[in-house]
Amino acid sequence: MARWVPKAAAAGFVCVLVAVLVLVYVSFRGGLATGTVVAVETHRAGLVLEPGSMVKAHGVQVGTVTGIRAGPDGVLIDLRLDPEEAQRLPSNVGAQIRATTVFGAKFVTLTDPPSPDPTPLHDGAVVYADRVTVETQTVFESLSNVLHAVDPAKLDETLGSLASGLRGRGDALGSALGDADTALSHLEPRLDAVHRDLVATEGAASVYTGAADDLAASLGNLTTTGATLTARADDLDRVLLAVTGMSETGSAVVEPNADAIVDVLDLLRPTASLLHEYAPVLPCFFQGADRARQLAEPASGGNGSTMMLNSTLLLGVDPYEYPRNLPVVEATGGPRCGALPTVTEGEMPAPYLVADTGANPFERGNTAPVLVPGSLVELLTGAPR
């Protein structure tokens, strides 16, 4: 009977161990059953992510994956987190699906955002995954699709030609890659400017698109012009010869007098500048003079080429006095047309513009002709005043 004692002790130890394990499992499952339930939305979950996979935060397990289901824009991965750990995570926490090894099972890791939200992660929240580890089988699948699309014989021929072309050109290829790296390093800081230029180019391209028909019509007209020039090539040659001869004759005339022409143009510069300043007045002056001619011809007997006038003595302005009325060239104020070119009856008599020219018939304050006794006698006899 003594030999049954060790066996009974061993059996009792096994029963106790199993009970402890069951208690731990039930406690763990019960804790998770009452945990915080959230979902991770991603475009794909990976082939080796399945229910029961770990959920980690800062390298520590905080929950498990409870299910994977289809979502409106991809895949929804259901997580059950420890409530205390969920309270330590912000509501805008991120997620990534990673793998321990290339072929290992995947797990979900929760990542801290750049600006954590003070509100903790709550039950029913949706977390967005920004990264899913690429599986080796996915790479092999993509490579297999490429190999199925490419003819192996042509691929071998292409790779052989490429190898032959690159053989012995390693230094040149390295220099080219170095130069490309230098160019790209200088281009990278200007990418914003390049982007703005491309956006502006889009607007310009839209304008040219709208004007495409007009541009095509203009090019068609140029075709007609080109055909005309081709048909008139002989006449064009004669014109060019005549222009060449005229230029030679002009050079023979102008070249000896070049300095004199420059001097004349230099002397004309002040006059030309003054005419340029008062150019707006010239049209209204000539238009007003022509209007006065049209009104005067019926009364004076003019016929468009000549005019017959009857002259008489009228009351005039103050006679010229020396040296008080010596001419002065100080008129300023710029161009002005006044009422010209047409002066209406309501604008007559036209106002007199007083300028610093040495003479002002109204300087005494009179606004009409004034009788000056003896002025006619002095004018006729030349007697000084």
Contacts in CASP RR format, 6 or more apart in sequence:
PFRMAT RR
TARGET T0000
AUTHOR 0000-0000-0000
METHOD contacts of the structure
MODEL  1
MARWVPKAAAAGFVCVLVAVLVLVYVSFRGGLATGTVVAVETHRAGLVLE
PGSMVKAHGVQVGTVTGIRAGPDGVLIDLRLDPEEAQRLPSNVGAQIRAT
TVFGAKFVTLTDPPSPDPTPLHDGAVVYADRVTVETQTVFESLSNVLHAV
DPAKLDETLGSLASGLRGRGDALGSALGDADTALSHLEPRLDAVHRDLVA
TEGAASVYTGAADDLAASLGNLTTTGATLTARADDLDRVLLAVTGMSETG
SAVVEPNADAIVDVLDLLRPTASLLHEYAPVLPCFFQGADRARQLAEPAS
GGNGSTMMLNSTLLLGVDPYEYPRNLPVVEATGGPRCGALPTVTEGEMPA
PYLVADTGANPFERGNTAPVLVPGSLVELLTGAPR
31 82 0 8 1.000
32 63 0 8 1.000
32 64 0 8 1.000
32 80 0 8 1.000
32 82 0 8 1.000
33 80 0 8 1.000
34 83 0 8 1.000
35 80 0 8 1.000
35 81 0 8 1.000
35 82 0 8 1.000
35 83 0 8 1.000
35 86 0 8 1.000
35 123 0 8 1.000
36 80 0 8 1.000
36 81 0 8 1.000
36 82 0 8 1.000
36 83 0 8 1.000
36 86 0 8 1.000
36 121 0 8 1.000
36 122 0 8 1.000
36 123 0 8 1.000
36 124 0 8 1.000
37 66 0 8 1.000
37 78 0 8 1.000
37 79 0 8 1.000
37 80 0 8 1.000
37 81 0 8 1.000
37 123 0 8 1.000
37 124 0 8 1.000
38 78 0 8 1.000
38 79 0 8 1.000
38 81 0 8 1.000
38 86 0 8 1.000
38 121 0 8 1.000
38 123 0 8 1.000
38 124 0 8 1.000
38 125 0 8 1.000
38 126 0 8 1.000
38 127 0 8 1.000
39 76 0 8 1.000
39 77 0 8 1.000
39 78 0 8 1.000
39 79 0 8 1.000
39 124 0 8 1.000
39 125 0 8 1.000
39 126 0 8 1.000
39 127 0 8 1.000
40 76 0 8 1.000
40 77 0 8 1.000
40 79 0 8 1.000
40 95 0 8 1.000
40 97 0 8 1.000
40 108 0 8 1.000
40 126 0 8 1.000
40 127 0 8 1.000
40 128 0 8 1.000
40 129 0 8 1.000
41 71 0 8 1.000
41 73 0 8 1.000
41 74 0 8 1.000
41 75 0 8 1.000
41 76 0 8 1.000
41 77 0 8 1.000
41 126 0 8 1.000
41 127 0 8 1.000
41 128 0 8 1.000
41 129 0 8 1.000
42 74 0 8 1.000
42 75 0 8 1.000
42 77 0 8 1.000
42 95 0 8 1.000
42 97 0 8 1.000
42 128 0 8 1.000
42 129 0 8 1.000
42 132 0 8 1.000
43 73 0 8 1.000
43 74 0 8 1.000
43 75 0 8 1.000
43 132 0 8 1.000
44 74 0 8 1.000
44 75 0 8 1.000
44 132 0 8 1.000
45 68 0 8 1.000
45 75 0 8 1.000
45 77 0 8 1.000
45 97 0 8 1.000
45 106 0 8 1.000
45 132 0 8 1.000
46 97 0 8 1.000
46 106 0 8 1.000
46 132 0 8 1.000
46 135 0 8 1.000
47 135 0 8 1.000
47 137 0 8 1.000
47 138 0 8 1.000
48 99 0 8 1.000
48 104 0 8 1.000
48 105 0 8 1.000
48 106 0 8 1.000
48 135 0 8 1.000
49 65 0 8 1.000
49 68 0 8 1.000
49 77 0 8 1.000
49 97 0 8 1.000
49 105 0 8 1.000
49 106 0 8 1.000
49 107 0 8 1.000
49 108 0 8 1.000
50 65 0 8 1.000
50 68 0 8 1.000
50 105 0 8 1.000
51 64 0 8 1.000
51 65 0 8 1.000
51 66 0 8 1.000
51 67 0 8 1.000
51 68 0 8 1.000
52 64 0 8 1.000
52 65 0 8 1.000
52 66 0 8 1.000
53 64 0 8 1.000
53 65 0 8 1.000
53 105 0 8 1.000
53 106 0 8 1.000
53 107 0 8 1.000
53 108 0 8 1.000
54 61 0 8 1.000
54 63 0 8 1.000
54 64 0 8 1.000
54 65 0 8 1.000
54 107 0 8 1.000
54 108 0 8 1.000
55 61 0 8 1.000
55 62 0 8 1.000
55 63 0 8 1.000
55 64 0 8 1.000
55 65 0 8 1.000
55 79 0 8 1.000
55 81 0 8 1.000
55 107 0 8 1.000
55 108 0 8 1.000
55 109 0 8 1.000
55 110 0 8 1.000
56 62 0 8 1.000
56 107 0 8 1.000
56 108 0 8 1.000
56 109 0 8 1.000
56 110 0 8 1.000
57 85 0 8 1.000
57 88 0 8 1.000
57 89 0 8 1.000
57 93 0 8 1.000
57 109 0 8 1.000
57 110 0 8 1.000
59 109 0 8 1.000
60 85 0 8 1.000
62 81 0 8 1.000
62 82 0 8 1.000
62 85 0 8 1.000
62 86 0 8 1.000
62 89 0 8 1.000
62 110 0 8 1.000
63 79 0 8 1.000
63 80 0 8 1.000
63 81 0 8 1.000
63 82 0 8 1.000
63 85 0 8 1.000
64 79 0 8 1.000
64 80 0 8 1.000
65 77 0 8 1.000
65 78 0 8 1.000
65 79 0 8 1.000
65 107 0 8 1.000
65 108 0 8 1.000
66 78 0 8 1.000
66 79 0 8 1.000
66 80 0 8 1.000
67 77 0 8 1.000
67 78 0 8 1.000
68 75 0 8 1.000
68 76 0 8 1.000
68 77 0 8 1.000
68 78 0 8 1.000
69 75 0 8 1.000
69 76 0 8 1.000
69 78 0 8 1.000
70 76 0 8 1.000
76 126 0 8 1.000
77 97 0 8 1.000
77 108 0 8 1.000
77 129 0 8 1.000
79 108 0 8 1.000
79 127 0 8 1.000
81 89 0 8 1.000
81 121 0 8 1.000
86 120 0 8 1.000
86 121 0 8 1.000
86 122 0 8 1.000
87 120 0 8 1.000
87 121 0 8 1.000
88 120 0 8 1.000
89 110 0 8 1.000
89 120 0 8 1.000
89 121 0 8 1.000
90 112 0 8 1.000
90 113 0 8 1.000
90 116 0 8 1.000
90 117 0 8 1.000
90 118 0 8 1.000
90 119 0 8 1.000
90 120 0 8 1.000
90 121 0 8 1.000
91 117 0 8 1.000
91 119 0 8 1.000
91 120 0 8 1.000
91 121 0 8 1.000
91 122 0 8 1.000
91 125 0 8 1.000
92 113 0 8 1.000
92 115 0 8 1.000
92 116 0 8 1.000
92 117 0 8 1.000
93 110 0 8 1.000
93 111 0 8 1.000
93 112 0 8 1.000
93 113 0 8 1.000
93 116 0 8 1.000
93 121 0 8 1.000
93 127 0 8 1.000
94 110 0 8 1.000
94 111 0 8 1.000
94 112 0 8 1.000
94 113 0 8 1.000
94 127 0 8 1.000
94 128 0 8 1.000
94 129 0 8 1.000
94 130 0 8 1.000
95 108 0 8 1.000
95 109 0 8 1.000
95 110 0 8 1.000
95 111 0 8 1.000
95 127 0 8 1.000
95 128 0 8 1.000
95 129 0 8 1.000
95 130 0 8 1.000
96 108 0 8 1.000
96 109 0 8 1.000
96 111 0 8 1.000
96 129 0 8 1.000
96 130 0 8 1.000
96 131 0 8 1.000
96 132 0 8 1.000
96 133 0 8 1.000
97 106 0 8 1.000
97 107 0 8 1.000
97 108 0 8 1.000
97 109 0 8 1.000
97 129 0 8 1.000
97 131 0 8 1.000
97 132 0 8 1.000
97 133 0 8 1.000
98 106 0 8 1.000
98 107 0 8 1.000
98 108 0 8 1.000
98 109 0 8 1.000
98 131 0 8 1.000
98 133 0 8 1.000
99 105 0 8 1.000
99 106 0 8 1.000
99 107 0 8 1.000
99 133 0 8 1.000
99 135 0 8 1.000
100 107 0 8 1.000
102 136 0 8 1.000
103 136 0 8 1.000
106 133 0 8 1.000
108 129 0 8 1.000
110 127 0 8 1.000
121 127 0 8 1.000
166 173 0 8 1.000
187 194 0 8 1.000
208 215 0 8 1.000
229 236 0 8 1.000
254 261 0 8 1.000
275 282 0 8 1.000
277 334 0 8 1.000
277 335 0 8 1.000
278 334 0 8 1.000
278 335 0 8 1.000
279 335 0 8 1.000
280 335 0 8 1.000
280 337 0 8 1.000
281 335 0 8 1.000
281 336 0 8 1.000
281 337 0 8 1.000
283 341 0 8 1.000
284 337 0 8 1.000
284 338 0 8 1.000
284 340 0 8 1.000
284 341 0 8 1.000
285 337 0 8 1.000
285 340 0 8 1.000
285 341 0 8 1.000
287 340 0 8 1.000
287 341 0 8 1.000
288 340 0 8 1.000
288 341 0 8 1.000
288 342 0 8 1.000
290 341 0 8 1.000
291 341 0 8 1.000
291 342 0 8 1.000
296 307 0 8 1.000
297 303 0 8 1.000
297 304 0 8 1.000
297 307 0 8 1.000
300 307 0 8 1.000
300 308 0 8 1.000
300 309 0 8 1.000
301 307 0 8 1.000
301 308 0 8 1.000
302 308 0 8 1.000
315 369 0 8 1.000
315 371 0 8 1.000
316 369 0 8 1.000
317 361 0 8 1.000
317 369 0 8 1.000
318 361 0 8 1.000
318 364 0 8 1.000
318 370 0 8 1.000
318 372 0 8 1.000
319 372 0 8 1.000
319 375 0 8 1.000
319 378 0 8 1.000
319 379 0 8 1.000
319 385 0 8 1.000
320 359 0 8 1.000
321 385 0 8 1.000
324 358 0 8 1.000
325 358 0 8 1.000
325 359 0 8 1.000
326 358 0 8 1.000
327 357 0 8 1.000
327 358 0 8 1.000
327 359 0 8 1.000
328 356 0 8 1.000
328 357 0 8 1.000
328 358 0 8 1.000
329 357 0 8 1.000
330 355 0 8 1.000
330 356 0 8 1.000
330 357 0 8 1.000
331 355 0 8 1.000
331 356 0 8 1.000
331 357 0 8 1.000
332 355 0 8 1.000
332 356 0 8 1.000
333 355 0 8 1.000
336 353 0 8 1.000
338 350 0 8 1.000
339 347 0 8 1.000
339 350 0 8 1.000
343 350 0 8 1.000
352 361 0 8 1.000
352 362 0 8 1.000
354 360 0 8 1.000
354 362 0 8 1.000
364 370 0 8 1.000
377 383 0 8 1.000
378 384 0 8 1.000
378 385 0 8 1.000
END
